Amino acid sequence: MKHRPAPSPSFWTLQVGGWGLYAVLLIITFLPPHAGDGKALSLLMAKGVRAVFGLCLTSVMRLAYQRLFPGTFQRQAVWAMATSAVVGGVWVVLGEAWATWLYPTYNWRTNLMLLPRSALDYAVTLLGWSGLYFGIKHARAWQGERERALRADTLAQEARLASLRHQMHPHFLFNALTSVRALIGEDPVRARRMVTEMADFLRFSLQKGDFPHVPLEEELSMVRSYLSIESVRFEEKLDVSLSVMPGTERLTVPAFLIQPLVDNAVKHGLASGILPVRVRIQVTREQDVLRIRVDNTGKWAPPSREPDPQGTGTGLRNVRERLAQLFAERAKLESSESDGWVHTVAELPAMEWTPVLATEAA
């Protein structure tokens, strides 16, 4: 059984606990001097109500702060200082109104000179609360990013293993080796080329599978090897074309991102029974978005809960989950069907390849 980290305390747990501690500290600080003069009960009420005011006011401040996250540190700091100053003044007014209501003989005019100092004290308290609020939010966001990165690395490893399982699938190897055997006598050159493609395909899986990201040109090289093998297997039943926008070859993509999309197109295109199966792969860049489009003739086969005898049924689901873990809302994978064609489009941030990315898995 996998160990699951304990859930983080909720906002209200921290809010009530924090202001409860604030009230206790106030009482401990101010109670001893009044322990024997009969004002202890009044002091307890005053400090308790002060903490309640703080709890209510900061709960309202939270609604305003939620619109500032995520955001820049400078903007959050400015808003925290301004909001703390304004709400600190409100806190003083509420405190004076409560004292006047509770003690009819209370004359707030006698404490008029102390109101600015009280407002400053309250503002500093609220500013400290604001710092804790944004600090906890940023800490949780960082933790979430870290967990997503770890999950993405796990999914990349699973994708490598899934690709190896596909290559080593007896049906795949049987058909590939049978095609090689048939070519040895009639076309030895073509047979040797197919063996080379199989070796390149396996080599990429073993060497690059440990890295979460690879240059697009290396990913496409592996896809070409895969398609060469499939083209020999299915001959005239398969018609494939690949179009790559110049300048995109050095962009970064997750390892084994395109091959599952192409494999899905070939497999389901052949299953539709409409021959030859046409597969069109197009890679383009639009500003900061890298778009990978795979089209195939046939009909869309939606994900099924039943086991797929031709595969594990996890190809597109794995790609979609990996994109979500790596890029969150900045990436997406969509599938559609129109006019006898099935369209699968993956969009992700266009990032230039750097050698640093090759060591992220370490």
Disulfide bonds with the S-S distance in Angstrom:
none
